[in-house]
Amino acid sequence: MTNYKLIKKLVCKREKELESIIDAKRIDLAEAPGGLLRTAKCRNKIQYFKRDSVDDFNGTYIKKADLGLAIQLAQKEYDLKTIAAAEKEIVILNSLSSVYNSENIEQVAEKMVKEKAALVNKVCLSDEEYIKQWLSQEYVHNTTYPENLKVENSKGIKMRSKSEVLISNILDEYNIPYLYEKPLRLGNYRTVSPDFTLLDMRDRSEVYLEHLGMIDNEEYLAKNLDKINEYIENGYFLGSKLLISYETSKEPLNIKKVRAMLENYFSTML
């Protein structure tokens, strides 16, 4: 289910955009010429007429040399209709905002007596409950080369490199929930263990972050390019549901780039 907090943010963003458009159009209209534009077709050619008022049905013919006036009048009509449509939409958006500011289905259980809420089967968990449940899930950990799981992060999770620990620290800093090396089935046969499975709370979906630690090693790079291609073939596209960090023996993990990547992807969450 779509996160209601995301809806609130999108509604607020849309309102601000509409208000900005209204302000800009009102400035433009201050310099718009008086009158209205009428168009007519004569011998397959379009003719333009300036009407001084709604009662002036025919209007005065606009010569070809004065086409700029027709353009201004058409723009004026468009701007007026744009403002009216934007104002109407803002009224609707305000009503929608009031719904999410009062009560929504995620908050029903929160407003019940605690002992009663503990007995019900909830239609939708709160964000906090959902994150807690997601983090507590059990899965079979990657048992390949267990001797490499020798670097521990601040949560006591053993990881395969210092770079992965640094990445996990950034995820913790940004409050992005993650699971380490949780299995993911690609297609019918292949199962991989992404370095990090991230929880995107905007729509409660999973995003995968792979860290490529030796891309200057040809064999390692070829193997991981095949893996990335498998991700893509199964609908996990780079920058969408698949994020990549990397380093070489000479170029260590760039923390700034990892932060920028996460901030760009989770911009409405952070």
Secondary structure, DSSP 8 states (H G I E B T S, - for coil): ---HHHHHHHHHHHHHHHHHHHHHHHHHHTT--SSEEEEEEETTEEEEEEESSTT-SS-EE--GGGHHHHHHHHHHHHHHHHHHHHHHHHHHHHHHHHHHHH--GGGTGGGS-HHHHTTS--SS--HHHHHHHHHT-------SSGGG--EE-TTS-EES-HHHHHHHHHHHHTT--EEES--EEETTTEEE--SEEEEETTTTEEEEEEEES-TTSHHHHHHHHHHHHHHHHTT--BTTTEEEEE--SSS---HHHHHHHHHHHTTTT-
